[in-house]
Amino acid sequence: MTKVSDSNKRRALIIGGSLGGLFAGNLLHQIDWDVKIFERSAHDLDSRGGGIVLQPEVVEVFRRAGVDIQTIDLGVRSQYRTRPDGSIESKHFAPQTQTSWSLIYTTLKAACGHRNYHRAKTVVRIEQDLEAGTVMAHFEDGSCETGDLLVGADGGNSIVRQQFWPTMRPTYAGYLAWRGLIPEDDMPLAARETLHGDFGFANNKGAHILGYLVPGEDNDVRPGHRLYNWVWYRVADERMLGEIMIDRNGHSRGYAIPEGLLADRWVEHLHREAENLLPLPFREVVEATTQPFAQAIRDLASDLSDGSLSSVTLLRFPDPIPPRAPQRPQLTRLHWRTSCRLPRQTLLRLSHGGSGHKLHLASTFASRDRKLAITCFSTDRQLRKLGDPR
């Protein structure tokens, strides 16, 4: 069954209901688009991921989405950046706020409105009607949706991207992120005395670890209810990665092992590595984590300079980054800033485009958890006039 909006508003179909889709959907809604978000998971995603350093651009998106930021706690503040080596190697005043993936997700999802967010909707095919100036998304359940704009924010294994650029696939970057969350009151003594309340990090050959407090269950930021979030980046070859990604039930998980499913041998391996490589405070928090999880870091090159897009328009965002890479805070800020800029510079123009124009394609590629990935089908020739947003 095909559904068409009754509204006179321009209609946007967002494929992917994670952070990228929610950022785009909320900003489109604020400039008076009729927005529908389609997420393939049948369940809420609010348990995904761990901590994120809160950037000003995220707060700006909240503000534009109509969130009253004066009435909610956006995260946990820290005052210092600490490098422990068993004692304190260095400590620098650098105040910031750490939030969580869950807090950002639930806040943006509430702002977009539950009736605009549709779960268990897996896109299988996209069609363009050049004469009508519309795009149609076909879903696995047999339903179809028609709109004036399609935003593909469906992650590293994007169905949208695979349809148009089937040879572009993420590749393993050669390292993974071990992660863990523990209640702050469960932090061992040395860890609590050295790391609690600060943004801590330490380096070793082929490794980089960082940690900080984040909101706890139900986004609770009260002392005693928060979580300590740590991320340890480690080099691993593809053979080792393949073994790590076989969960405790013997199933291959591809590139991510959720909390509670890491095989016992790898929990023991992680604790041994911590004993040998980490300074005492970080060693303690890793060893105190009973259910660590892991995610491979993958890169996706979006080099379209071969002329394959000669008949379409390309808006190029900053190159995508793995969702939990060490450089993530700086580049994630740039992605979020670009998502803020896109509706003002481009989508407002789309609102005035005629339906008779040829459809053009604008695309960026990024990973599911942290970055805005966009594939837009539009009717506005002015897209050609926009340069690289960087």
C-alpha positions in Angstrom: 0.0 0.0 0.0 1.4 3.4 -1.0 0.9 6.3 1.4 0.9 9.9 0.3 0.7 12.9 2.6 -2.5 14.9 2.7 -0.6 18.0 3.8 0.4 20.8 1.5 3.8 20.8 3.3 6.8 19.4 1.5 7.4 15.8 2.8 10.7 14.3 3.9 11.3 10.6 4.4 14.1 9.8 6.8 15.5 6.3 6.5 17.2 5.5 9.8 16.0 6.5 13.3 19.3 6.8 15.0 21.0 10.1 15.8 21.7 11.1 12.2 18.1 10.6 11.3 16.8 12.4 14.4 19.1 15.4 13.8 17.9 15.8 10.3 14.2 15.1 11.1 14.0 17.6 13.9 15.6 20.4 11.9 13.4 19.7 8.9 10.4 19.7 11.1 11.4 23.1 12.5 11.3 24.6 8.9 7.8 23.3 8.4 8.4 20.0 6.6 6.2 17.0 7.1 8.7 14.5 8.4 8.5 10.7 8.7 11.3 8.7 10.2 11.6 5.0 9.5 13.8 2.8 11.7 14.5 -0.8 10.9 14.8 -1.9 14.6 11.5 -3.0 16.2 12.8 -1.7 19.6 13.8 1.7 20.9 17.6 2.4 20.5 18.0 4.1 23.9 20.4 1.5 25.3 22.9 1.9 22.4 26.3 3.3 22.9 28.0 4.9 25.9 29.3 8.3 26.7 29.7 11.4 24.4 31.4 14.7 25.2 28.6 17.3 24.8 29.5 19.8 22.1 27.9 23.3 21.7 26.5 22.2 18.3 24.4 19.5 19.9 23.0 22.0 22.3 22.2 24.3 19.3 20.3 21.4 17.6 18.3 20.9 20.9 17.5 24.6 20.9 16.3 24.6 17.3 14.3 21.5 17.9 12.3 23.3 20.6 13.9 21.5 23.6 13.8 23.7 26.8 17.4 23.1 27.8 16.9 25.2 30.9 14.7 22.5 32.4 16.8 19.4 31.8 20.2 18.2 32.8 22.3 17.6 29.7 25.0 15.6 31.3 27.8 15.4 33.9 30.3 18.2 34.3 34.0 17.6 34.7 36.7 20.2 35.6 40.1 18.6 34.8 41.8 16.4 32.3 43.8 13.8 34.1 46.6 11.5 32.9 47.3 8.9 35.7 50.4 6.7 35.7 49.7 5.2 39.1 50.0 8.7 40.6 48.9 11.8 38.8 51.2 12.5 35.8 49.4 15.6 34.7 46.2 17.5 35.5 44.8 20.4 33.4 41.8 22.6 34.0 39.4 21.9 31.1 35.8 22.1 32.1 33.3 20.3 29.9 30.1 18.2 30.0 29.8 14.5 29.3 26.5 13.2 28.2 25.3 9.9 26.9 24.1 8.5 23.6 20.8 7.6 25.3 20.2 11.1 26.6 20.7 12.6 23.1 18.6 9.9 21.5 15.6 10.1 23.9 15.6 13.9 23.8 15.6 14.2 20.1 13.1 11.4 19.7 10.7 13.1 22.1 11.1 16.4 20.2 10.3 14.9 16.8 7.0 13.4 18.2 6.3 9.7 18.5 3.7 9.7 15.7 6.5 10.7 13.2 8.8 7.9 14.2 8.1 4.4 12.8 9.9 1.3 14.0 10.3 -2.1 12.3 10.5 -0.4 8.9 13.2 -1.8 6.7 13.7 -0.1 3.3 14.4 -2.5 0.5 14.2 -0.2 -2.6 14.0 3.4 -3.6 12.4 4.8 -6.8 12.3 8.2 -8.3 9.5 9.7 -10.3 11.3 12.4 -12.4 8.1 13.7 -13.9 6.2 14.1 -10.6 9.3 15.2 -8.8 8.9 12.7 -6.0 10.8 9.8 -4.4 9.2 6.5 -3.2 10.6 4.2 -0.5 9.5 0.6 -0.6 9.7 -1.3 2.7 10.1 -5.0 3.6 6.6 -5.2 4.9 5.2 -4.4 1.5 4.3 -0.8 2.3 5.5 2.3 0.3 5.9 6.0 1.2 6.2 8.9 -1.1 7.9 12.2 -0.5 9.7 15.2 -1.9 13.0 14.5 -0.1 14.6 11.3 1.1 17.3 11.4 3.8 19.4 8.2 4.1 20.7 7.9 7.6 20.7 4.2 7.9 24.2 3.6 9.0 27.4 1.9 8.0 25.5 -0.9 6.2 23.2 1.6 4.5 20.6 0.1 2.1 20.2 3.5 0.6 23.9 3.7 -0.2 24.1 0.1 -1.4 21.4 0.7 -4.0 23.3 3.6 -5.6 26.9 2.8 -4.8 27.1 -0.9 -4.3 30.9 -1.0 -4.4 31.3 1.5 -1.5 31.5 -0.5 1.7 33.0 0.2 5.1 36.4 -1.4 5.7 38.0 -2.3 9.0 40.5 0.4 10.2 42.8 -2.0 12.1 41.7 -1.4 15.6 38.7 -1.8 17.9 37.2 -0.1 20.9 36.7 -2.1 24.1 34.1 -0.4 26.2 32.6 -0.6 29.6 30.1 1.1 32.0 30.1 0.7 35.8 28.1 2.4 38.5 30.2 5.2 40.0 29.8 3.8 43.5 31.4 0.6 42.2 34.6 2.3 41.2 37.6 0.8 43.1 39.5 3.0 45.5 42.4 4.1 43.3 40.2 4.7 40.4 37.7 6.8 42.4 40.4 8.9 44.0 42.2 9.6 40.7 39.6 9.5 38.0 36.2 10.3 39.6 34.8 13.6 38.3 37.6 14.2 35.8 38.1 13.4 32.1 41.0 10.8 32.3 43.1 9.3 29.6 46.3 7.4 29.1 48.3 6.1 26.1 50.4 3.1 25.4 51.9 1.5 22.3 49.0 0.5 20.1 46.5 1.6 22.7 44.6 4.7 24.0 42.1 4.7 26.9 39.8 7.4 28.2 37.1 7.6 30.8 34.5 9.9 32.4 31.2 10.0 34.3 28.0 10.0 32.2 24.3 10.0 33.1 23.0 6.7 34.6 19.8 4.8 34.1 16.9 7.0 32.8 19.5 9.8 32.2 19.9 10.3 35.9 22.8 12.7 36.7 22.5 12.7 40.5 25.6 11.8 42.4 25.5 8.1 43.2 23.3 7.3 40.2 25.7 8.0 37.4 27.9 5.6 35.4 31.7 5.6 34.8 32.2 5.2 31.0 35.5 4.0 29.7 36.8 3.3 26.1 40.0 1.5 25.3 41.2 1.5 21.7 43.5 -1.5 20.8 45.1 -2.5 17.6 44.0 -6.0 16.4 44.4 -7.8 13.1 41.4 -9.1 11.1 41.9 -12.7 12.3 41.8 -11.6 15.9 38.8 -9.4 15.3 36.9 -12.2 13.7 37.4 -14.3 16.8 36.4 -11.5 19.2 33.2 -11.0 17.3 32.0 -14.5 18.0 29.7 -14.0 21.0 29.3 -16.3 24.0 26.5 -18.2 22.2 28.8 -19.0 19.3 27.2 -16.5 16.9 29.3 -14.2 14.7 28.3 -10.6 15.4 30.1 -9.0 12.5 31.6 -5.8 13.9 30.0 -5.2 17.3 29.5 -7.3 20.5 26.7 -5.9 22.7 27.0 -5.6 26.5 26.6 -9.1 28.1 27.5 -11.1 25.0 31.3 -10.9 25.0 32.7 -14.5 25.3 34.3 -15.3 28.6 37.7 -15.9 27.0 37.8 -12.3 25.7 36.7 -10.9 29.1 39.6 -12.7 30.6 41.9 -11.5 27.8 40.8 -7.9 28.4 41.5 -8.1 32.1 45.0 -9.6 31.5 45.8 -6.9 29.0 44.7 -4.3 31.5 46.9 -5.8 34.2 49.9 -5.6 31.8 49.4 -2.3 30.0 47.2 0.1 32.0 48.0 2.4 34.9 46.4 1.3 38.2 43.3 3.6 38.2 42.3 2.5 34.6 43.3 -1.1 35.3 40.9 -1.1 38.3 37.9 0.1 36.3 38.5 -2.3 33.5 38.8 -5.2 35.9 35.7 -4.1 37.8 33.6 -4.2 34.6 31.8 -7.5 34.5 30.1 -7.1 31.1 32.5 -5.2 28.7 31.5 -4.9 25.1 33.4 -4.2 21.9 33.1 -2.5 18.5 35.4 -2.6 15.5 36.3 0.8 14.1 35.4 1.0 10.4 36.1 3.6 7.7 34.1 4.4 4.7 35.7 6.3 1.8 33.3 8.3 -0.3 35.5 9.2 -3.3 33.1 9.8 -6.1 35.7 11.5 -8.4 35.4 8.8 -11.0 32.6 10.6 -12.8 29.9 8.2 -11.6 27.9 11.1 -10.4 28.2 13.2 -13.5 24.4 13.5 -13.8 23.6 14.3 -10.2 24.6 16.7 -7.5 26.8 15.9 -4.6 26.9 17.7 -1.3 30.1 16.6 0.4 30.3 16.5 4.2 33.5 15.9 6.1 34.8 12.4 5.6 33.0 9.9 7.9 34.7 8.7 11.1 34.3 5.6 13.1 31.7 6.1 15.9 34.1 5.8 18.8 37.5 6.8 17.3 39.9 9.0 19.3 39.3 11.9 16.9 35.5 11.5 17.2 34.8 14.6 19.4 36.3 17.1 16.9 35.0 15.5 13.8 31.6 14.7 15.3 31.3 18.4 16.1 31.8 19.1 12.4 29.2 16.6 11.3 26.7 18.1 13.8 27.5 21.6 12.7 26.9 20.6 9.1 23.6 19.1 10.0 22.6 22.4 11.6 23.7 24.3 8.5 22.0 22.1 6.0 18.4 22.9 6.6 19.0 26.7 6.6 21.2 26.7 3.5 19.6 24.0 1.5 16.3 22.7 2.7 14.7 26.1 3.0 15.5 26.5 -0.7 14.0 23.1 -1.3 10.8 24.3 0.3 10.3 26.6 -2.7 11.3 24.2 -5.4 8.9 23.4 -8.2 7.7 19.8 -8.7 8.6 19.8 -12.4 12.4 20.0 -11.9 14.7 17.0 -12.5 15.5 15.1 -9.2 19.1 15.5 -8.0 21.0 13.5 -5.5 23.0 14.8 -2.6 24.9 12.3 -0.5 27.2 11.8 2.4 28.3 8.7 4.1 28.8 8.0 7.8 28.4 5.4 10.5 25.1 4.8 12.2 25.7 5.7 15.9 27.2 9.1 15.9 27.2 10.9 12.5 24.8 12.4 10.1 24.6 10.4 7.0 22.4 11.9 4.3 21.1 10.9 0.9 18.7 13.5 -0.4 16.3 13.3 -3.4 15.2 16.8 -4.1 13.7 18.9 -6.9 15.7 22.0 -6.4 18.3 23.1 -9.0 19.9 25.4 -6.5 21.6 22.5 -5.0 24.1 22.8 -7.8 25.1 26.2 -6.5 26.1 25.0 -3.1 29.8 24.3 -2.7 31.6 22.0 -0.2 30.1 22.9 3.2 33.5 22.7 4.7 
